[in-house]
Amino acid sequence: MKIDNPETDLIWGAAAIGRVIGRTEKGAFHALESGRVPGAKKIAGRWGMHVPTFLASFQPTNTQRASAAA
């Protein structure tokens, strides 16, 4: 996934977050308010998301690999 602003790992606002997670602004806002976006946090009334944390949530861990192999 390519992020438009490579000098920062943070993006701000539901519209920008929605573009990264593949949702409309309204859908992203609902997911954010429901706590379903890893790496997202509301700061002073504005949503921000740490993109590496979000992407890392989709990477399998070593324990997940071991249990899948068993």
PyMOL Python script that loads the backbone (N, CA, C, O; Angstrom):
from pymol import cmd

cmd.read_pdbstr("""\
ATOM      1  N   MET A   1       0.838  -1.175   0.000  1.00  0.00           N
ATOM      2  CA  MET A   1       0.000   0.000   0.000  1.00  0.00           C
ATOM      3  C   MET A   1       0.883   1.239   0.000  1.00  0.00           C
ATOM      4  O   MET A   1       1.855   1.312   0.752  1.00  0.00           O
ATOM      5  N   LYS A   2       0.551   2.201  -0.832  1.00  0.00           N
ATOM      6  CA  LYS A   2       1.322   3.428  -0.925  1.00  0.00           C
ATOM      7  C   LYS A   2       0.590   4.543  -0.204  1.00  0.00           C
ATOM      8  O   LYS A   2      -0.597   4.774  -0.435  1.00  0.00           O
ATOM      9  N   ILE A   3       1.302   5.226   0.664  1.00  0.00           N
ATOM     10  CA  ILE A   3       0.745   6.346   1.399  1.00  0.00           C
ATOM     11  C   ILE A   3       1.185   7.623   0.685  1.00  0.00           C
ATOM     12  O   ILE A   3       2.349   7.751   0.304  1.00  0.00           O
ATOM     13  N   ASP A   4       0.256   8.575   0.503  1.00  0.00           N
ATOM     14  CA  ASP A   4       0.545   9.807  -0.230  1.00  0.00           C
ATOM     15  C   ASP A   4       1.616  10.670   0.420  1.00  0.00           C
ATOM     16  O   ASP A   4       2.345  11.377  -0.276  1.00  0.00           O
ATOM     17  N   ASN A   5       1.719  10.622   1.731  1.00  0.00           N
ATOM     18  CA  ASN A   5       2.628  11.487   2.463  1.00  0.00           C
ATOM     19  C   ASN A   5       3.681  10.635   3.166  1.00  0.00           C
ATOM     20  O   ASN A   5       3.513  10.311   4.341  1.00  0.00           O
ATOM     21  N   PRO A   6       4.778  10.259   2.469  1.00  0.00           N
ATOM     22  CA  PRO A   6       5.742   9.315   3.042  1.00  0.00           C
ATOM     23  C   PRO A   6       6.551   9.856   4.214  1.00  0.00           C
ATOM     24  O   PRO A   6       7.154   9.066   4.940  1.00  0.00           O
ATOM     25  N   GLU A   7       6.589  11.173   4.430  1.00  0.00           N
ATOM     26  CA  GLU A   7       7.416  11.687   5.514  1.00  0.00           C
ATOM     27  C   GLU A   7       6.757  11.541   6.882  1.00  0.00           C
ATOM     28  O   GLU A   7       7.384  11.830   7.901  1.00  0.00           O
ATOM     29  N   THR A   8       5.513  11.100   6.920  1.00  0.00           N
ATOM     30  CA  THR A   8       4.850  10.884   8.201  1.00  0.00           C
ATOM     31  C   THR A   8       4.116   9.554   8.195  1.00  0.00           C
ATOM     32  O   THR A   8       3.627   9.101   7.160  1.00  0.00           O
ATOM     33  N   ASP A   9       4.046   8.942   9.356  1.00  0.00           N
ATOM     34  CA  ASP A   9       3.318   7.690   9.502  1.00  0.00           C
ATOM     35  C   ASP A   9       1.935   7.930  10.073  1.00  0.00           C
ATOM     36  O   ASP A   9       1.178   6.984  10.288  1.00  0.00           O
ATOM     37  N   LEU A  10       1.598   9.189  10.323  1.00  0.00           N
ATOM     38  CA  LEU A  10       0.301   9.540  10.887  1.00  0.00           C
ATOM     39  C   LEU A  10      -0.571  10.193   9.831  1.00  0.00           C
ATOM     40  O   LEU A  10      -0.102  11.004   9.032  1.00  0.00           O
ATOM     41  N   ILE A  11      -1.844   9.829   9.837  1.00  0.00           N
ATOM     42  CA  ILE A  11      -2.794  10.531   8.989  1.00  0.00           C
ATOM     43  C   ILE A  11      -3.928  11.017   9.882  1.00  0.00           C
ATOM     44  O   ILE A  11      -4.217  10.418  10.918  1.00  0.00           O
ATOM     45  N   TRP A  12      -4.563  12.105   9.470  1.00  0.00           N
ATOM     46  CA  TRP A  12      -5.562  12.761  10.301  1.00  0.00           C
ATOM     47  C   TRP A  12      -6.878  12.903   9.556  1.00  0.00           C
ATOM     48  O   TRP A  12      -6.900  13.221   8.367  1.00  0.00           O
ATOM     49  N   GLY A  13      -7.970  12.665  10.261  1.00  0.00           N
ATOM     50  CA  GLY A  13      -9.309  12.869   9.738  1.00  0.00           C
ATOM     51  C   GLY A  13      -9.918  11.610   9.158  1.00  0.00           C
ATOM     52  O   GLY A  13      -9.215  10.767   8.601  1.00  0.00           O
ATOM     53  N   ALA A  14     -11.241  11.485   9.292  1.00  0.00           N
ATOM     54  CA  ALA A  14     -11.951  10.302   8.827  1.00  0.00           C
ATOM     55  C   ALA A  14     -11.863  10.133   7.310  1.00  0.00           C
ATOM     56  O   ALA A  14     -11.818   9.004   6.823  1.00  0.00           O
ATOM     57  N   ALA A  15     -11.839  11.227   6.562  1.00  0.00           N
ATOM     58  CA  ALA A  15     -11.763  11.129   5.100  1.00  0.00           C
ATOM     59  C   ALA A  15     -10.440  10.503   4.672  1.00  0.00           C
ATOM     60  O   ALA A  15     -10.428   9.604   3.832  1.00  0.00           O
ATOM     61  N   ALA A  16      -9.328  10.966   5.238  1.00  0.00           N
ATOM     62  CA  ALA A  16      -8.005  10.431   4.888  1.00  0.00           C
ATOM     63  C   ALA A  16      -7.861   8.997   5.376  1.00  0.00           C
ATOM     64  O   ALA A  16      -7.300   8.156   4.673  1.00  0.00           O
ATOM     65  N   ILE A  17      -8.357   8.712   6.560  1.00  0.00           N
ATOM     66  CA  ILE A  17      -8.292   7.353   7.100  1.00  0.00           C
ATOM     67  C   ILE A  17      -9.131   6.425   6.239  1.00  0.00           C
ATOM     68  O   ILE A  17      -8.730   5.292   5.971  1.00  0.00           O
ATOM     69  N   GLY A  18     -10.287   6.894   5.805  1.00  0.00           N
ATOM     70  CA  GLY A  18     -11.148   6.102   4.937  1.00  0.00           C
ATOM     71  C   GLY A  18     -10.468   5.699   3.644  1.00  0.00           C
ATOM     72  O   GLY A  18     -10.656   4.579   3.169  1.00  0.00           O
ATOM     73  N   ARG A  19      -9.678   6.596   3.069  1.00  0.00           N
ATOM     74  CA  ARG A  19      -8.951   6.265   1.832  1.00  0.00           C
ATOM     75  C   ARG A  19      -7.950   5.143   2.069  1.00  0.00           C
ATOM     76  O   ARG A  19      -7.754   4.300   1.195  1.00  0.00           O
ATOM     77  N   VAL A  20      -7.312   5.119   3.242  1.00  0.00           N
ATOM     78  CA  VAL A  20      -6.327   4.084   3.552  1.00  0.00           C
ATOM     79  C   VAL A  20      -7.004   2.743   3.842  1.00  0.00           C
ATOM     80  O   VAL A  20      -6.516   1.696   3.414  1.00  0.00           O
ATOM     81  N   ILE A  21      -8.127   2.770   4.566  1.00  0.00           N
ATOM     82  CA  ILE A  21      -8.766   1.516   4.954  1.00  0.00           C
ATOM     83  C   ILE A  21      -9.818   1.046   3.953  1.00  0.00           C
ATOM     84  O   ILE A  21     -10.443   0.004   4.149  1.00  0.00           O
ATOM     85  N   GLY A  22     -10.013   1.808   2.887  1.00  0.00           N
ATOM     86  CA  GLY A  22     -10.932   1.380   1.838  1.00  0.00           C
ATOM     87  C   GLY A  22     -12.397   1.583   2.170  1.00  0.00           C
ATOM     88  O   GLY A  22     -13.237   0.761   1.804  1.00  0.00           O
ATOM     89  N   ARG A  23     -12.710   2.662   2.855  1.00  0.00           N
ATOM     90  CA  ARG A  23     -14.091   2.978   3.231  1.00  0.00           C
ATOM     91  C   ARG A  23     -14.406   4.422   2.845  1.00  0.00           C
ATOM     92  O   ARG A  23     -13.508   5.230   2.607  1.00  0.00           O
ATOM     93  N   THR A  24     -15.701   4.726   2.790  1.00  0.00           N
ATOM     94  CA  THR A  24     -16.104   6.114   2.612  1.00  0.00           C
ATOM     95  C   THR A  24     -15.803   6.859   3.907  1.00  0.00           C
ATOM     96  O   THR A  24     -15.489   6.244   4.926  1.00  0.00           O
ATOM     97  N   GLU A  25     -15.900   8.170   3.863  1.00  0.00           N
ATOM     98  CA  GLU A  25     -15.668   8.953   5.081  1.00  0.00           C
ATOM     99  C   GLU A  25     -16.667   8.552   6.168  1.00  0.00           C
ATOM    100  O   GLU A  25     -16.293   8.404   7.332  1.00  0.00           O
ATOM    101  N   LYS A  26     -17.929   8.377   5.793  1.00  0.00           N
ATOM    102  CA  LYS A  26     -18.958   7.992   6.753  1.00  0.00           C
ATOM    103  C   LYS A  26     -18.692   6.597   7.327  1.00  0.00           C
ATOM    104  O   LYS A  26     -18.832   6.377   8.531  1.00  0.00           O
ATOM    105  N   GLY A  27     -18.307   5.657   6.458  1.00  0.00           N
ATOM    106  CA  GLY A  27     -17.989   4.300   6.912  1.00  0.00           C
ATOM    107  C   GLY A  27     -16.765   4.270   7.809  1.00  0.00           C
ATOM    108  O   GLY A  27     -16.728   3.538   8.798  1.00  0.00           O
ATOM    109  N   ALA A  28     -15.767   5.064   7.464  1.00  0.00           N
ATOM    110  CA  ALA A  28     -14.561   5.138   8.286  1.00  0.00           C
ATOM    111  C   ALA A  28     -14.885   5.740   9.648  1.00  0.00           C
ATOM    112  O   ALA A  28     -14.401   5.265  10.676  1.00  0.00           O
ATOM    113  N   PHE A  29     -15.708   6.789   9.651  1.00  0.00           N
ATOM    114  CA  PHE A  29     -16.067   7.421  10.912  1.00  0.00           C
ATOM    115  C   PHE A  29     -16.803   6.439  11.822  1.00  0.00           C
ATOM    116  O   PHE A  29     -16.557   6.399  13.027  1.00  0.00           O
ATOM    117  N   HIS A  30     -17.694   5.659  11.249  1.00  0.00           N
ATOM    118  CA  HIS A  30     -18.428   4.667  12.041  1.00  0.00           C
ATOM    119  C   HIS A  30     -17.468   3.618  12.613  1.00  0.00           C
ATOM    120  O   HIS A  30     -17.572   3.256  13.785  1.00  0.00           O
ATOM    121  N   ALA A  31     -16.537   3.131  11.788  1.00  0.00           N
ATOM    122  CA  ALA A  31     -15.555   2.153  12.253  1.00  0.00           C
ATOM    123  C   ALA A  31     -14.660   2.752  13.337  1.00  0.00           C
ATOM    124  O   ALA A  31     -14.331   2.079  14.313  1.00  0.00           O
ATOM    125  N   LEU A  32     -14.273   4.002  13.169  1.00  0.00           N
ATOM    126  CA  LEU A  32     -13.439   4.672  14.168  1.00  0.00           C
ATOM    127  C   LEU A  32     -14.183   4.813  15.493  1.00  0.00           C
ATOM    128  O   LEU A  32     -13.644   4.498  16.554  1.00  0.00           O
ATOM    129  N   GLU A  33     -15.413   5.285  15.422  1.00  0.00           N
ATOM    130  CA  GLU A  33     -16.208   5.476  16.638  1.00  0.00           C
ATOM    131  C   GLU A  33     -16.503   4.149  17.333  1.00  0.00           C
ATOM    132  O   GLU A  33     -16.693   4.112  18.549  1.00  0.00           O
ATOM    133  N   SER A  34     -16.542   3.062  16.566  1.00  0.00           N
ATOM    134  CA  SER A  34     -16.809   1.731  17.129  1.00  0.00           C
ATOM    135  C   SER A  34     -15.552   1.065  17.669  1.00  0.00           C
ATOM    136  O   SER A  34     -15.627  -0.008  18.268  1.00  0.00           O
ATOM    137  N   GLY A  35     -14.392   1.696  17.461  1.00  0.00           N
ATOM    138  CA  GLY A  35     -13.139   1.136  17.958  1.00  0.00           C
ATOM    139  C   GLY A  35     -12.621  -0.024  17.124  1.00  0.00           C
ATOM    140  O   GLY A  35     -11.883  -0.865  17.637  1.00  0.00           O
ATOM    141  N   ARG A  36     -12.988  -0.089  15.852  1.00  0.00           N
ATOM    142  CA  ARG A  36     -12.597  -1.204  15.003  1.00  0.00           C
ATOM    143  C   ARG A  36     -11.435  -0.889  14.062  1.00  0.00           C
ATOM    144  O   ARG A  36     -11.208  -1.627  13.103  1.00  0.00           O
ATOM    145  N   VAL A  37     -10.700   0.185  14.315  1.00  0.00           N
ATOM    146  CA  VAL A  37      -9.565   0.533  13.460  1.00  0.00           C
ATOM    147  C   VAL A  37      -8.302   0.522  14.317  1.00  0.00           C
ATOM    148  O   VAL A  37      -8.079   1.446  15.098  1.00  0.00           O
ATOM    149  N   PRO A  38      -7.470  -0.521  14.179  1.00  0.00           N
ATOM    150  CA  PRO A  38      -6.232  -0.580  14.967  1.00  0.00           C
ATOM    151  C   PRO A  38      -5.308   0.593  14.636  1.00  0.00           C
ATOM    152  O   PRO A  38      -5.150   0.956  13.470  1.00  0.00           O
ATOM    153  N   GLY A  39      -4.716   1.166  15.636  1.00  0.00           N
ATOM    154  CA  GLY A  39      -3.790   2.268  15.436  1.00  0.00           C
ATOM    155  C   GLY A  39      -4.453   3.628  15.381  1.00  0.00           C
ATOM    156  O   GLY A  39      -3.767   4.636  15.210  1.00  0.00           O
ATOM    157  N   ALA A  40      -5.780   3.686  15.521  1.00  0.00           N
ATOM    158  CA  ALA A  40      -6.505   4.955  15.463  1.00  0.00           C
ATOM    159  C   ALA A  40      -6.841   5.425  16.877  1.00  0.00           C
ATOM    160  O   ALA A  40      -7.128   4.632  17.774  1.00  0.00           O
ATOM    161  N   LYS A  41      -6.794   6.742  17.037  1.00  0.00           N
ATOM    162  CA  LYS A  41      -7.080   7.329  18.343  1.00  0.00           C
ATOM    163  C   LYS A  41      -7.662   8.722  18.124  1.00  0.00           C
ATOM    164  O   LYS A  41      -7.256   9.449  17.218  1.00  0.00           O
ATOM    165  N   LYS A  42      -8.609   9.069  18.963  1.00  0.00           N
ATOM    166  CA  LYS A  42      -9.203  10.396  18.889  1.00  0.00           C
ATOM    167  C   LYS A  42      -8.419  11.325  19.804  1.00  0.00           C
ATOM    168  O   LYS A  42      -8.306  11.079  21.005  1.00  0.00           O
ATOM    169  N   ILE A  43      -7.885  12.383  19.235  1.00  0.00           N
ATOM    170  CA  ILE A  43      -7.072  13.337  19.984  1.00  0.00           C
ATOM    171  C   ILE A  43      -7.671  14.722  19.776  1.00  0.00           C
ATOM    172  O   ILE A  43      -7.733  15.221  18.652  1.00  0.00           O
ATOM    173  N   ALA A  44      -8.108  15.333  20.863  1.00  0.00           N
ATOM    174  CA  ALA A  44      -8.704  16.674  20.836  1.00  0.00           C
ATOM    175  C   ALA A  44      -9.853  16.749  19.833  1.00  0.00           C
ATOM    176  O   ALA A  44     -10.010  17.747  19.129  1.00  0.00           O
ATOM    177  N   GLY A  45     -10.653  15.687  19.774  1.00  0.00           N
ATOM    178  CA  GLY A  45     -11.822  15.677  18.905  1.00  0.00           C
ATOM    179  C   GLY A  45     -11.553  15.338  17.452  1.00  0.00           C
ATOM    180  O   GLY A  45     -12.466  15.390  16.629  1.00  0.00           O
ATOM    181  N   ARG A  46     -10.324  14.995  17.122  1.00  0.00           N
ATOM    182  CA  ARG A  46      -9.967  14.673  15.732  1.00  0.00           C
ATOM    183  C   ARG A  46      -9.337  13.288  15.683  1.00  0.00           C
ATOM    184  O   ARG A  46      -8.497  12.946  16.516  1.00  0.00           O
ATOM    185  N   TRP A  47      -9.750  12.494  14.696  1.00  0.00           N
ATOM    186  CA  TRP A  47      -9.212  11.144  14.559  1.00  0.00           C
ATOM    187  C   TRP A  47      -7.858  11.166  13.872  1.00  0.00           C
ATOM    188  O   TRP A  47      -7.661  11.854  12.871  1.00  0.00           O
ATOM    189  N   GLY A  48      -6.934  10.404  14.427  1.00  0.00           N
ATOM    190  CA  GLY A  48      -5.623  10.204  13.821  1.00  0.00           C
ATOM    191  C   GLY A  48      -5.335   8.713  13.770  1.00  0.00           C
ATOM    192  O   GLY A  48      -5.840   7.950  14.594  1.00  0.00           O
ATOM    193  N   MET A  49      -4.534   8.302  12.814  1.00  0.00           N
ATOM    194  CA  MET A  49      -4.201   6.884  12.710  1.00  0.00           C
ATOM    195  C   MET A  49      -2.721   6.718  12.399  1.00  0.00           C
ATOM    196  O   MET A  49      -2.175   7.384  11.519  1.00  0.00           O
ATOM    197  N   HIS A  50      -2.085   5.819  13.137  1.00  0.00           N
ATOM    198  CA  HIS A  50      -0.697   5.440  12.890  1.00  0.00           C
ATOM    199  C   HIS A  50      -0.732   4.305  11.877  1.00  0.00           C
ATOM    200  O   HIS A  50      -1.110   3.183  12.213  1.00  0.00           O
ATOM    201  N   VAL A  51      -0.343   4.586  10.649  1.00  0.00           N
ATOM    202  CA  VAL A  51      -0.483   3.636   9.547  1.00  0.00           C
ATOM    203  C   VAL A  51       0.303   2.345   9.781  1.00  0.00           C
ATOM    204  O   VAL A  51      -0.254   1.275   9.536  1.00  0.00           O
ATOM    205  N   PRO A  52       1.565   2.369  10.242  1.00  0.00           N
ATOM    206  CA  PRO A  52       2.274   1.103  10.476  1.00  0.00           C
ATOM    207  C   PRO A  52       1.579   0.193  11.485  1.00  0.00           C
ATOM    208  O   PRO A  52       1.604  -1.027  11.323  1.00  0.00           O
ATOM    209  N   THR A  53       0.958   0.758  12.523  1.00  0.00           N
ATOM    210  CA  THR A  53       0.223  -0.055  13.487  1.00  0.00           C
ATOM    211  C   THR A  53      -0.973  -0.707  12.822  1.00  0.00           C
ATOM    212  O   THR A  53      -1.251  -1.885  13.046  1.00  0.00           O
ATOM    213  N   PHE A  54      -1.682   0.061  12.002  1.00  0.00           N
ATOM    214  CA  PHE A  54      -2.829  -0.484  11.283  1.00  0.00           C
ATOM    215  C   PHE A  54      -2.407  -1.627  10.366  1.00  0.00           C
ATOM    216  O   PHE A  54      -3.034  -2.686  10.374  1.00  0.00           O
ATOM    217  N   LEU A  55      -1.365  -1.429   9.586  1.00  0.00           N
ATOM    218  CA  LEU A  55      -0.910  -2.462   8.649  1.00  0.00           C
ATOM    219  C   LEU A  55      -0.364  -3.682   9.384  1.00  0.00           C
ATOM    220  O   LEU A  55      -0.544  -4.809   8.923  1.00  0.00           O
ATOM    221  N   ALA A  56       0.300  -3.474  10.517  1.00  0.00           N
ATOM    222  CA  ALA A  56       0.860  -4.587  11.282  1.00  0.00           C
ATOM    223  C   ALA A  56      -0.224  -5.489  11.860  1.00  0.00           C
ATOM    224  O   ALA A  56       0.030  -6.659  12.144  1.00  0.00           O
ATOM    225  N   SER A  57      -1.414  -4.960  12.034  1.00  0.00           N
ATOM    226  CA  SER A  57      -2.494  -5.779  12.590  1.00  0.00           C
ATOM    227  C   SER A  57      -2.922  -6.883  11.626  1.00  0.00           C
ATOM    228  O   SER A  57      -3.628  -7.809  12.027  1.00  0.00           O
ATOM    229  N   PHE A  58      -2.508  -6.799  10.369  1.00  0.00           N
ATOM    230  CA  PHE A  58      -2.854  -7.820   9.386  1.00  0.00           C
ATOM    231  C   PHE A  58      -1.746  -8.833   9.164  1.00  0.00           C
ATOM    232  O   PHE A  58      -1.926  -9.784   8.404  1.00  0.00           O
ATOM    233  N   GLN A  59      -0.603  -8.649   9.814  1.00  0.00           N
ATOM    234  CA  GLN A  59       0.519  -9.566   9.683  1.00  0.00           C
ATOM    235  C   GLN A  59       0.379 -10.682  10.710  1.00  0.00           C
ATOM    236  O   GLN A  59       0.144 -10.403  11.886  1.00  0.00           O
ATOM    237  N   PRO A  60       0.518 -11.939  10.296  1.00  0.00           N
ATOM    238  CA  PRO A  60       0.428 -13.030  11.277  1.00  0.00           C
ATOM    239  C   PRO A  60       1.619 -13.008  12.222  1.00  0.00           C
ATOM    240  O   PRO A  60       2.736 -12.680  11.821  1.00  0.00           O
ATOM    241  N   THR A  61       1.374 -13.355  13.466  1.00  0.00           N
ATOM    242  CA  THR A  61       2.462 -13.447  14.439  1.00  0.00           C
ATOM    243  C   THR A  61       3.023 -14.866  14.402  1.00  0.00           C
ATOM    244  O   THR A  61       2.445 -15.746  13.764  1.00  0.00           O
ATOM    245  N   ASN A  62       4.132 -15.088  15.073  1.00  0.00           N
ATOM    246  CA  ASN A  62       4.742 -16.426  15.097  1.00  0.00           C
ATOM    247  C   ASN A  62       3.828 -17.456  15.743  1.00  0.00           C
ATOM    248  O   ASN A  62       3.798 -18.608  15.309  1.00  0.00           O
ATOM    249  N   THR A  63       3.077 -17.062  16.777  1.00  0.00           N
ATOM    250  CA  THR A  63       2.186 -18.006  17.444  1.00  0.00           C
ATOM    251  C   THR A  63       1.022 -18.387  16.534  1.00  0.00           C
ATOM    252  O   THR A  63       0.544 -19.521  16.585  1.00  0.00           O
ATOM    253  N   GLN A  64       0.569 -17.467  15.714  1.00  0.00           N
ATOM    254  CA  GLN A  64      -0.509 -17.775  14.781  1.00  0.00           C
ATOM    255  C   GLN A  64      -0.014 -18.740  13.715  1.00  0.00           C
ATOM    256  O   GLN A  64      -0.752 -19.636  13.305  1.00  0.00           O
ATOM    257  N   ARG A  65       1.203 -18.575  13.267  1.00  0.00           N
ATOM    258  CA  ARG A  65       1.768 -19.493  12.263  1.00  0.00           C
ATOM    259  C   ARG A  65       1.932 -20.884  12.831  1.00  0.00           C
ATOM    260  O   ARG A  65       1.638 -21.870  12.155  1.00  0.00           O
ATOM    261  N   ALA A  66       2.401 -20.978  14.076  1.00  0.00           N
ATOM    262  CA  ALA A  66       2.626 -22.283  14.698  1.00  0.00           C
ATOM    263  C   ALA A  66       1.309 -23.021  14.902  1.00  0.00           C
ATOM    264  O   ALA A  66       1.239 -24.229  14.674  1.00  0.00           O
ATOM    265  N   SER A  67       0.268 -22.317  15.327  1.00  0.00           N
ATOM    266  CA  SER A  67      -1.011 -22.986  15.558  1.00  0.00           C
ATOM    267  C   SER A  67      -1.661 -23.382  14.245  1.00  0.00           C
ATOM    268  O   SER A  67      -2.390 -24.373  14.193  1.00  0.00           O
ATOM    269  N   ALA A  68      -1.413 -22.631  13.190  1.00  0.00           N
ATOM    270  CA  ALA A  68      -1.992 -22.977  11.888  1.00  0.00           C
ATOM    271  C   ALA A  68      -1.305 -24.194  11.290  1.00  0.00           C
ATOM    272  O   ALA A  68      -1.922 -24.951  10.541  1.00  0.00           O
ATOM    273  N   ALA A  69      -0.027 -24.388  11.614  1.00  0.00           N
ATOM    274  CA  ALA A  69       0.732 -25.513  11.071  1.00  0.00           C
ATOM    275  C   ALA A  69       0.402 -26.817  11.797  1.00  0.00           C
ATOM    276  O   ALA A  69       0.581 -27.899  11.238  1.00  0.00           O
ATOM    277  N   ALA A  70      -0.073 -26.724  13.023  1.00  0.00           N
ATOM    278  CA  ALA A  70      -0.343 -27.920  13.825  1.00  0.00           C
ATOM    279  C   ALA A  70      -1.586 -28.668  13.379  1.00  0.00           C
ATOM    280  O   ALA A  70      -1.933 -29.694  13.964  1.00  0.00           O
TER     281      ALA A  70
END
""", "prot")
cmd.dss("prot")
cmd.show_as("cartoon", "prot")
cmd.util.cbc("prot")
cmd.orient("prot")
